[in-house]
């Protein structure tokens, strides 16, 4: 934990209850802790303009960049996070305190939300959230855009990495992914620019842009709460839903056997939410989910195969500890879904 927190809303002395699981490679995040003091418990998040981490997770000072380091601080301190999902019954942690540190970094102190964490949600719970999100995102289609909102995040995030020589026929991958799967993933990678263009031409709204189980909690009263507003900005209708469907399973947070049921239930629920608010384009929205999902993860298979060839583990360092073979086998239905999504988006 930070050795000298300056803006504690729960008094002092403080003790770290737990360091919270997060992407430790992101240079914009100095750490996240659940802390306790005389006044109770809170979540302390340290936001930095350039901390330790991976080169491909470099923090940015550009307010439109996907990894603008002050975005979450602004989302909370100007009331955006609290207001975003209010009309659909989606909450955000309450802001308890915030402030600058002498080195220019920021402390963000948030409510420690208690309830059912997203990795333990059932399919009906995921679908209920998706319906609420549909309501919210239909309402935000004509809403104001903040100057610190990210723009074109799929092209920036997914297009920032290059793999000039992907070993598509690597024998370890071939043992788990048949030729049809690998050929489909090659098409996703080679036509990523087309997928970005399709996504950017879709109806747009204000999105959270990091919706997955690790950023979801259901309060004891039943309200779903969205965490981590670091990437929020302009995105396509359906973009958050495609991320939720795929990222519920990529790192083994839920059994992949639930993938087909989850995709169908979450998609249908999101469409219902959109329709409840007067936005009805089911075919267009299904194509949007397909296009944005395939675009978001166009880099994943090339990265996995490149790491296999280099003798490096392919599991997520922060969320997954499985062996390579188990990761390949578990992710096969998910990458097959990405291939199908790309075919839908590109009309191939």
N, C-alpha and C positions, 0 to 999 in steps of 0.2 A: 504494500500500500504506500501511497505518498507519505513521506516522512513528516511533512509539515503542512497538512491541509489548512487552508486559510479561511474557508467560508462555510464551516460546518453548521448545519441547522439543528443538529442534535447535541450540541455542546461538546465538552471535552472533559476528561481524556477520551480518545477514540480507540477502538480496537477493531481489527479486521475480522469479521465473521467468516468471510470466504472470498477468495478471488474468483470472479465469475468467468465461466467459459466464454471465449470470444476469439475472433480472428487475431491472433497475436502478431501476424505478419503485416497488419495494416499500420502504416507509419503515423496515421492520424489518431490512433488510440494508444495512449500511454498506459492504460489499464482500467479495469472495471472491478469494483469491490463492493460487497455488502458490508457495511460498517455499523457499529453500534456505539452509542454514547449515552449520557444521562437522559437525553430527551427521546430516546428510541432508536430505531434503525432507519437506514437510508441506503440508497445506491449512489456511490461516488464514481463518476466517470471522468477520467483525465483526457482532455482533447489537446493534441499537440500539432504544431505546424510542420513537424518533421522529426519524428522519433525513430526508434529502432524498428526494423521490420524488413520486408522484402522490397526489392527494387520495383517489382510490378504492382506494389501497393503503396506507391509514393503519395504522400499527402500533397495537396495543391492549394495555392492561394487564389485560384480562379473560381469565383462564385458559381460559374456554370459547369465546372469540371465535376465529373462523377465522384471524385474523392476530395472535394473541398472540405478542409479540415474544420471550419467553423459552422458547417451547415446544421448539425444537430443542435449546437448551442443556440443558434438563431431560431430554429424550429420551436424550441421550448421557451426561450425568453420573450419571443414576440407573440406567444399564444397559439401559433399555428398547430402544433401537435395536439393540443387540447381540443381545438375546434374542429379539426379535420373530419373526424368520423362521428361527430355528435349526432347528426341527423339520422344516422343509420345504426346507432347504438354501439359504436366502436370507440373505445376509450384509449387514453395514453396515460402513462404514469404522471402524477402531479409533480410539478416543478417545486422543489423545496428551497433551493438556493442556487446561485450561480455567481461566478466571478473570475476575474483575471488574476494570474499569478505573475510574479516579477519577471519571469522569463518569457512572458507573452502567451503562454499556454492558458487553458481554461479549466476550471472545475465546474462540473455539472452535478448537482445533487438532486436526486429523484426519489420519489416514493418507492419503497420496496413493496412491490405488488405481490400479494399472497394469493394463491389459487392453484389451478391445474395448469402446469406448464404445457406448451404446445406439443412437445414430443410425446405427451401422453394423451393427446386428444383422440377421440374416436372419429370415424368417418362422418357421422351426423354432426359432430361439433365443428369439423372443418367445413362442412357444407353450410351450416348456420352462419359461420363467419363469412363465407363466400357470398351468401345472399346479402348480408349487411354491406359487404364491400361493394357489391353491384349497385346498391342504393346510393352509397356515398359517391361512387365514381361517376354515376350518371349525373348527380347533382353538381359535381365539380367540372363537368365538361366546359361550362361557360364561366367558371370561377376565375378569380384573379390569380395571376402568376407572380410569384415573388422573385425579386432580382437575384436571390441566392439559390433558386431552384435549379437542379441539374437539367441539362438538355441533351438529347440524343445519346442517352446513357448506353444504349445497346452498342452503338457504333464505337463509343469511347471505351467502354469496359471490355466488351468481347473482342473488339478489333485491335486492342492495344498490343496483343501478343502475336508473334510470328513463329511458325514452325516450318522452316524451308524444306525439310526432308523428313516427312512423316513415315515411320516404318509400319505401314498399314498391314503388312503380312507377318508381323512379329509372331514367332511361334507360340509364345505364352498367350497372347491375345487371341490368336487363331484357334487355340484349344477351347476357348470359351465363347468367342464371337464368330459365328459363321461368316463365310465370304459375303453373303448378301447384306449382313449387318455392317461389315467393314466398308463395303462399297457404298452403302447408303451414307455412312458417316463421312466418307471421303467427299461425297457430293455436298453434304452439309457444309463442310469446311471450304471446299472450292467455290461454293456459291454464297458464301457468307455476305458479300457485298450486296447481292440481290436480296437476301433476307433482311439486311439492315434497311434497304430502300423500301421494301414492302412494309416493314414495321413503321417506318417514319411517315408513310403515306396513309396510315390508318387513322380513324377518328381518335383524337387525343383527349386526355384528361390529366388531372393531377394524381400522381401515383406515389405510393410509399417506396417502391422499388427495391425492397429487401424483405418481402413477405415470405417467411418460412417458419417452421415450428419453433426454432430457437428465439424468434422475435414475437412469440405469442404467449399470452397467459389468459386464462379465464378466471375472472374474479370469483370469489365465493358466491356472489349474488348472480352470477351468470353472464356478466358483461365481458366480451372479449377485449383484450388490451393489446395494442401494438407497441412494441419496443423498437428502439434504434432507428432514428430518423435521419441517419447520416447521408442517404442517397436520394431522398425525396425530390421529386421534380416532375417535369412533363414527360408523359409516357402514353402508350397506346391503351385504349380500352382492352382489357384482357391481359395486359402485361404482368400485373401482379398475380393474377390467377395462374398463369402458366408457370411462374416461378414457384408458387406454393405447391402445385401438383408435383413438379419434378423434384424440388428440393426437400420435400417431405421424405424422400426415399434415397437420394444420392449417397448420403453419409450414414445410412443405416439407422436413421432416427425412428423409422417405423418399418415393419416387415414389408418387403417388396411385393408380397402376395396380395397386398391391398391396393396396388397401384391402379388396376383397371377400375375397381369400384370407386376409388377416390377421384380419378379423373372424371368419371361420369357424374358422380354426385356433386363435386365441386363446380364443374362446368354448368350443369343444369341449375344449381342454386344461384350461381352468379348471374345467369341469364334471367332468372326470376327476379332477382334484385334490380337489375337494369330495367326490366319491364314494369316493375312496380313504380318506378320513377318516370315512366313514359318513354324509355329508350328501348326500342324493339327492333333488333337486327340480329336474330340468332345465327344466321349463316355467316354474316360478316364478323360477328364476335367469335365464333368458333375458328374462323380463319385467322383472326387476330391472335387468339391464344396460341394457335399452331405457329404462326410466323414469329411471334416474340419469343416463344419458348425455344424454338430451333435456333434463332439468332443468339439468344442469351448463352446457350451452351455449345455453340459451334466450335469452340476452342478445346472443349473438355477431352474428347477422344484423342486429338493430336497431342495434347499435353500428357495424357496417360501413356500413350504408346511411346512418346519420346522419353519419358521417365523409365519405362520398362527397358528400353534399349540402353539407357545409361546405368541400369542397375539400381535405380532409385525407387523407393516405395511409392505407390500410386494412391494410397488412402490419404484422406485429409488429415493433416498433422494435428489439427485442433479438435476434430469431432469424430474421428474414425481410427480405429486401431487394427483393422482387419488385414489379413495377408492379401497379397496381390490376387491370387486365384479367387478368393472369396469376394473381393471387390469387383473383379471382372464378372463373375457369375451373378452377383447381386445387381449390378448395374445393367446387365444385358437387356432386361425388359424396358428399362428406362431409356437407354440409347435407341432401342427399337422404336419407342414412342417418339423420340426426337426425329428419327428418320421419317416416320409417318407424318409428323407435324410439318417437316420441311417439304415433303411431297405435296401436302395440302396447300401450304403457303405458296409454293412455286408452280402449282398446277402441273406437276410432272407425273 
